[in-house]
Amino acid sequence: WNNRNLFKALSHAIQTHFRRREAPYPVERTLLVTGILDAAMDSRVQSGKWLETPHLAWRYTPKDFRAMREMGATWKRIPPGTPEPRWLDHADLHR
């Protein structure tokens, strides 16, 4: 099974957002990842040129997500060797 209930963590984060009225993770993480992806795409357009990213030289304190994370306990509900349902289509993964 290539998708082991990964939507559960996202659902939990969304619920936490609405209950606590605050972002469930630091907004800085989104800004940092967006900046990295932007630099990567700019580099690709420029034939892989090395780009300086001084605007990404900052830190943030991450929150502890262990209480919300899927640590593999639900995977044990699917014993090894259990075939994937026939309706799962992985064609998009191989394009």
Secondary structure, DSSP 8 states (H G I E B T S, - for coil): ----STHHHHHHHHHHHHHHTS-SS-HHHHHHHHHHHHHHHHHHHTTT-----GGG---------TTTS--SGGGGGS-TT----TT---GGGG-
